[in-house]
């Protein structure tokens, strides 16, 4: 029956989905056709507005060109004695007002037989290098003298003064003959004329708007044939106008003059970027074409625009599709609501039953004890782990007071503790069991536990009771203690290995010095033995002298043995031996190991040891390692210092502490290193590892002592070690006191 009902429900679901999908698809197709029609009309109107705005802007600038030309013509006609500065000032004002114009030029018509007089006149006007010239071929570059022609049209003034403007004076603008017809028409009809577009040497395209004017000047009574020209570049004319930088537009301006001859009539074109084939196939292309209403500047503007997919406003279609989907979905939802409600009810009941079973199984098998009580403190449930920890049977304690079963004892408590169960029931809040809480079991044993008591609200948000959860901390506590002990042991072993490696490294650096120290007693032994042999070969040997030589031999052998014994003890890896040691003896042993290095570097040692210094408790080898490390650091600091080089070793004591100081007169500790002396891997030595002082600090702190270092005011550095005396219990303040006690006065240190 269940299987049949499930199959029937599935078939009904599929039928509803199919019906809803068909309704939505039909409605979506109709809405899409309506949207396409309205979107096409909107995009066409928008394109027309943009193209007409572009056309109006270009037309307005061309009208400004003609207005400026009329102003210049009026100026030239009304002011016969107008000077060059006045003309320049007037043209500069015009250029500031109309920035789209590139330059205003004045040029005259000079017959071939008047070239010499014209050149002389221009040089007298302040242009000493003036000459008639024309552009040289592209391969040669620059300028060249004009070739013989009947008439020339050289430039006599250019505004504004751009880079290279003085070099353009005297250039024949009609050198190639390309503007002959335009100049002839301007002179013949008196109208403004535009030249055909031409390429500029510096790049880009331009055209000249020219006008013939009658110019009078000087003492001449006959007017001169002169022209005024406005040079218009495409980038200036079309700069900062819409559409010119839009990659989806194809914008062009074509020139249609009255002169009927072949030429390149494209003044400007900005083609659109390549587009995907599907856009050009499926989306429309808009076209705009209109001539400029000016006879002097006969240009035709064309604008083509390919509609892009990104231009389409998909929001209305999206909103329509969503609205249609919501309507269809609502209809389908109403049809399937009753069936879903029944199905959800059955699934909810099954899920609730499954959750109850899982909760019951979880409570039965977890390793935490769980007790549920009502608002009166009576037990209404406890799981097997709680019964096991309480040593009771679950069936016998249901309904009993929790205080008769769950009895708590607070070990090492300094204040009276209120029962956490009472506190939770009274204030209706969660309460954590205090630390060191013990559970009193029936067998009289105390079980260390942790847990909390949480209030349980009812469905009406009333106080229904509380839930007690607790666990046995005994096994966990023992494991933590064992792991902590093992971790401390491994840390100590690692520190000892690290210290041993440091001693081996130090002895490796001092190997040559130790060899030299051993060589002295051995050489003395050989010398004494050879002397004894020679004296014994005499007929009457001096036995008393032989005896003295033998005693000296024994003393040198003892000295060599002491050196080897001290060296072996220093580098050998052996367990820490806590025994009474004297810091004075530590100083003597360390100096014996470093004696050769001190003498080789020319370092004087000043020793100030307190008499009858009480012993400290520790490992002699480790304290020697610390002292030798500080002595080695002092020697490294003095290597590059001129004489005198001195190191002071001092011992002293208080009622609780013994103190050892190592002081040098070197450059001192850099300020940046003062706070990082004992930080691992911090060093000022080029090849140092930065672990020496860190190991020293670890060794001294393991001896309950303190080590510190500082720079001295007059130069040099001071390191101080304090260790507790054998029969003293030093306070924390005394161990951490700073090295502030003054040293004995020494003018050299």
Rosetta blueprint (number, residue, H / E / L):
1 X L
2 X H
3 X H
4 X H
5 X H
6 X H
7 X H
8 X H
9 X H
10 X H
11 X H
12 X H
13 X H
14 X H
15 X H
16 X H
17 X H
18 X H
19 X H
20 X H
21 X H
22 X H
23 X H
24 X H
25 X H
26 X H
27 X H
28 X H
29 X H
30 X H
31 X H
32 X H
33 X H
34 X H
35 X H
36 X H
37 X H
38 X H
39 X H
40 X H
41 X H
42 X H
43 X H
44 X H
45 X H
46 X H
47 X H
48 X H
49 X H
50 X H
51 X H
52 X H
53 X H
54 X H
55 X H
56 X H
57 X H
58 X H
59 X H
60 X H
61 X H
62 X H
63 X H
64 X H
65 X H
66 X H
67 X H
68 X H
69 X H
70 X H
71 X H
72 X H
73 X H
74 X H
75 X H
76 X H
77 X H
78 X H
79 X L
80 X L
81 X L
82 X L
83 X L
84 X H
85 X H
86 X H
87 X H
88 X H
89 X H
90 X H
91 X H
92 X H
93 X H
94 X H
95 X H
96 X H
97 X H
98 X L
99 X L
100 X L
101 X L
102 X L
103 X E
104 X E
105 X E
106 X E
107 X E
108 X E
109 X L
110 X E
111 X E
112 X H
113 X H
114 X H
115 X H
116 X H
117 X H
118 X H
119 X H
120 X H
121 X H
122 X H
123 X H
124 X H
125 X L
126 X L
127 X L
128 X L
129 X L
130 X L
131 X L
132 X L
133 X E
134 X E
135 X E
136 X L
137 X L
138 X L
139 X L
140 X L
141 X L
142 X L
143 X E
144 X E
145 X E
146 X L
147 X L
148 X L
149 X L
150 X L
151 X E
152 X E
153 X L
154 X E
155 X E
156 X E
157 X E
158 X E
159 X E
160 X L
161 X L
162 X L
163 X L
164 X L
165 X H
166 X H
167 X H
168 X H
169 X L
170 X L
171 X E
172 X E
173 X L
174 X L
175 X L
176 X L
177 X L
178 X L
179 X L
180 X H
181 X H
182 X H
183 X H
184 X H
185 X H
186 X H
187 X H
188 X H
189 X H
190 X L
191 X L
192 X L
193 X E
194 X E
195 X L
196 X L
197 X L
198 X E
199 X E
200 X L
201 X L
202 X L
203 X L
204 X L
205 X E
206 X E
207 X E
208 X E
209 X E
210 X E
211 X E
212 X E
213 X E
214 X E
215 X E
216 X L
217 X L
218 X L
219 X L
220 X L
221 X L
222 X L
223 X L
224 X E
225 X E
226 X E
227 X E
228 X E
229 X E
230 X E
231 X E
232 X E
233 X E
234 X H
235 X H
236 X H
237 X H
238 X H
239 X L
240 X L
241 X L
242 X L
243 X L
244 X L
245 X L
246 X L
247 X L
248 X L
249 X E
250 X E
251 X E
252 X E
253 X E
254 X E
255 X E
256 X L
257 X L
258 X L
259 X L
260 X L
261 X L
262 X L
263 X L
264 X L
265 X L
266 X E
267 X E
268 X E
269 X E
270 X E
271 X L
272 X L
273 X L
274 X L
275 X L
276 X L
277 X H
278 X H
279 X H
280 X H
281 X H
282 X H
283 X L
284 X L
285 X E
286 X E
287 X E
288 X E
289 X E
290 X E
291 X E
292 X L
293 X L
294 X L
295 X L
296 X L
297 X L
298 X L
299 X E
300 X E
301 X E
302 X E
303 X E
304 X E
305 X E
306 X E
307 X L
308 X L
309 X H
310 X H
311 X H
312 X L
313 X L
314 X L
315 X H
316 X H
317 X H
318 X H
319 X H
320 X H
321 X H
322 X H
323 X H
324 X H
325 X H
326 X H
327 X H
328 X H
329 X H
330 X H
331 X H
332 X H
333 X H
334 X H
335 X H
336 X H
337 X H
338 X H
339 X H
340 X H
341 X H
342 X H
343 X H
344 X H
345 X H
346 X H
347 X H
348 X H
349 X H
350 X H
351 X H
352 X H
353 X H
354 X H
355 X H
356 X H
357 X H
358 X H
359 X H
360 X H
361 X H
362 X H
363 X H
364 X H
365 X H
366 X L
367 X L
368 X L
369 X E
370 X E
371 X E
372 X E
373 X E
374 X E
375 X L
376 X L
377 X L
378 X E
379 X E
380 X E
381 X E
382 X E
383 X L
384 X H
385 X H
386 X H
387 X H
388 X H
389 X H
390 X H
391 X L
392 X L
393 X L
394 X H
395 X H
396 X H
397 X H
398 X L
399 X L
400 X L
401 X E
402 X H
403 X H
404 X H
405 X L
406 X L
407 X L
408 X E
409 X E
410 X E
411 X L
412 X L
413 X L
414 X L
415 X L
416 X L
417 X L
418 X L
419 X L
420 X H
421 X H
422 X H
423 X H
424 X H
425 X H
426 X H
427 X H
428 X L
429 X L
430 X L
431 X E
432 X E
433 X L
434 X L
435 X L
436 X L
437 X E
438 X E
439 X E
440 X E
441 X L
442 X L
443 X L
444 X L
445 X L
446 X E
447 X E
448 X E
449 X E
450 X E
451 X E
452 X E
453 X E
454 X E
455 X E
456 X E
457 X E
458 X L
459 X L
460 X L
461 X L
462 X L
463 X E
464 X E
465 X E
466 X E
467 X E
468 X E
469 X E
470 X E
471 X E
472 X E
473 X L
474 X H
475 X H
476 X H
477 X H
478 X H
479 X H
480 X H
481 X H
482 X H
483 X H
484 X H
485 X H
486 X H
487 X H
488 X H
489 X H
490 X H
491 X H
492 X H
493 X H
494 X H
495 X H
496 X H
497 X H
498 X H
499 X H
500 X H
501 X H
502 X H
503 X H
504 X H
505 X H
506 X H
507 X H
508 X H
509 X H
510 X L
511 X H
512 X H
513 X H
514 X H
515 X H
516 X H
517 X H
518 X H
519 X H
520 X H
521 X H
522 X H
523 X H
524 X H
525 X H
526 X H
527 X H
528 X H
529 X H
530 X H
531 X H
532 X H
533 X H
534 X H
535 X H
536 X H
537 X L
538 X L
539 X L
540 X L
541 X L
542 X L
543 X H
544 X H
545 X H
546 X H
547 X H
548 X H
549 X H
550 X H
551 X H
552 X H
553 X H
554 X H
555 X H
556 X H
557 X H
558 X H
559 X H
560 X H
561 X H
562 X H
563 X H
564 X H
565 X H
566 X H
567 X H
568 X H
569 X H
570 X H
571 X H
572 X L
573 X L
574 X L
575 X L
576 X L
577 X L
578 X L
579 X E
580 X E
581 X E
582 X L
583 X H
584 X H
585 X H
586 X H
587 X H
588 X H
589 X H
590 X H
591 X H
592 X H
593 X H
594 X H
595 X H
596 X H
597 X H
598 X H
599 X H
600 X H
601 X L
602 X L
603 X L
604 X E
605 X E
606 X E
607 X E
608 X E
609 X L
610 X L
611 X L
612 X L
613 X L
614 X L
615 X L
616 X E
617 X E
618 X E
619 X L
620 X H
621 X H
622 X H
623 X H
624 X H
625 X H
626 X H
627 X H
628 X H
629 X H
630 X H
631 X H
632 X H
633 X H
634 X H
635 X H
636 X H
637 X H
638 X H
639 X L
640 X L
641 X L
642 X L
643 X L
644 X L
645 X L
646 X E
647 X E
648 X E
649 X E
650 X E
651 X E
652 X E
653 X E
654 X L
655 X L
656 X L
657 X E
658 X E
659 X E
660 X E
661 X E
662 X E
663 X E
664 X E
665 X L
666 X L
667 X L
668 X L
669 X L
670 X L
671 X H
672 X H
673 X H
674 X H
675 X H
676 X H
677 X L
678 X L
679 X L
680 X L
681 X L
682 X L
683 X L
684 X L
685 X L
686 X L
687 X L
688 X L
689 X L
690 X L
691 X L
692 X H
693 X H
694 X H
695 X H
696 X H
697 X H
698 X H
699 X H
700 X H
701 X H
702 X H
703 X L
704 X L
705 X L
706 X E
707 X E
708 X E
709 X E
710 X E
711 X E
712 X L
713 X L
714 X L
715 X L
716 X L
717 X E
718 X E
719 X E
720 X E
721 X E
722 X E
723 X E
724 X E
725 X E
726 X L
727 X L
728 X L
729 X L
730 X L
731 X L
732 X H
733 X H
734 X H
735 X H
736 X L
737 X L
738 X L
739 X L
740 X L
741 X L
742 X L
743 X L
744 X L
745 X L
746 X L
747 X L
748 X L
749 X L
